[in-house]
Amino acid sequence: MYQTKWLSILYTTLFFVLSHPLMWGVFSIASKSYHLYVYLSIVGVVWAITYFKTKSLRWVIFSHFIVDIGNLTVLTFLNIYLPPTMS
C-alpha cells in the first residue's frame, strides 16, 4: 500500500510537470528554464500528498489558483511578463 501511494504520487507529478509546457506551448520563454520544472516537481508532489491526506481536490485547486494568481503564471506563459531571472 505504501509503495503504491508513492508510485501514484510520482506518476501524477510526472504528468503534472509534462503537461505544463504542452498545455501552454513549447514556445513560452519560461518553458526554457529548468527552474520551472524543479518548481513544478516540488509543487506536484506537495499537491499529490495533500490530495491523499484530505481525499479532496478542494484545497489543491484552491492553492493552485492562489499560486497562479500570485506569481503571474498566465502572463509569464504568454510572454507578457518575464521573471527577473530571465530578463
C-alpha positions as CSV (number, residue, x, y, z in Angstrom):
1,M,0.0,0.0,0.0
2,Y,2.7,2.5,1.0
3,Q,4.7,1.8,-2.2
4,T,1.6,2.1,-4.4
5,K,0.8,5.5,-2.9
6,W,4.3,6.8,-3.7
7,L,4.1,5.4,-7.2
8,S,0.8,7.3,-7.6
9,I,2.4,10.5,-6.4
10,L,5.4,10.2,-8.7
11,Y,3.1,9.2,-11.7
12,T,0.8,12.2,-11.2
13,T,3.7,14.6,-10.6
14,L,5.4,13.4,-13.8
15,F,2.2,14.1,-15.8
16,F,1.7,17.4,-14.0
17,V,5.2,18.6,-14.9
18,L,4.9,17.3,-18.5
19,S,1.5,18.9,-19.1
20,H,2.6,22.4,-18.5
21,P,4.8,23.0,-21.5
22,L,2.4,21.1,-23.7
23,M,-0.6,23.0,-22.3
24,W,0.9,26.5,-22.7
25,G,3.1,25.8,-25.7
26,V,6.7,25.0,-26.0
27,F,7.3,28.5,-27.3
28,S,6.9,30.1,-24.0
29,I,10.2,31.7,-22.8
30,A,9.5,30.4,-19.2
31,S,9.4,26.8,-20.5
32,K,13.1,27.0,-21.4
33,S,14.1,27.4,-17.8
34,Y,14.9,24.3,-15.7
35,H,13.8,26.3,-12.7
36,L,10.2,25.9,-13.9
37,Y,10.4,22.1,-13.9
38,V,12.0,21.9,-10.5
39,Y,9.3,24.1,-9.1
40,L,6.5,22.1,-10.8
41,S,8.0,18.9,-9.5
42,I,8.0,20.1,-5.9
43,V,4.5,21.5,-6.1
44,G,3.2,18.4,-7.9
45,V,4.5,16.2,-5.0
46,V,3.0,18.6,-2.4
47,W,-0.4,18.7,-4.1
48,A,-0.5,14.9,-4.6
49,I,0.3,14.4,-0.9
50,T,-2.4,17.0,0.0
51,Y,-4.9,15.1,-2.0
52,F,-4.0,11.8,-0.4
53,K,-4.3,13.3,3.1
54,T,-7.5,15.2,2.6
55,K,-9.2,12.9,0.0
56,S,-10.4,16.1,-1.7
57,L,-9.3,18.3,-4.6
58,R,-10.8,21.4,-2.9
59,W,-7.5,22.6,-1.3
60,V,-5.4,21.5,-4.2
61,I,-7.5,23.5,-6.7
62,F,-7.7,26.5,-4.3
63,S,-3.9,26.6,-3.7
64,H,-3.2,26.1,-7.5
65,F,-5.5,29.2,-8.1
66,I,-3.6,31.2,-5.5
67,V,-0.2,30.2,-6.9
68,D,-1.2,31.1,-10.4
69,I,-2.5,34.5,-9.4
70,G,0.4,35.1,-7.0
71,N,3.2,34.5,-9.5
72,L,1.6,35.9,-12.6
73,T,1.7,32.5,-14.3
74,V,-0.7,33.3,-17.2
75,L,1.2,36.5,-18.0
76,T,4.5,34.6,-17.8
77,F,3.5,31.9,-20.1
78,L,2.0,34.3,-22.6
79,N,5.5,36.1,-22.6
80,I,3.9,39.3,-21.4
81,Y,5.8,39.2,-18.1
82,L,9.3,37.8,-17.8
83,P,10.6,36.8,-14.3
84,P,13.6,38.9,-13.2
85,T,16.0,36.0,-13.5
86,M,15.0,35.6,-17.2
87,S,15.3,39.2,-18.4
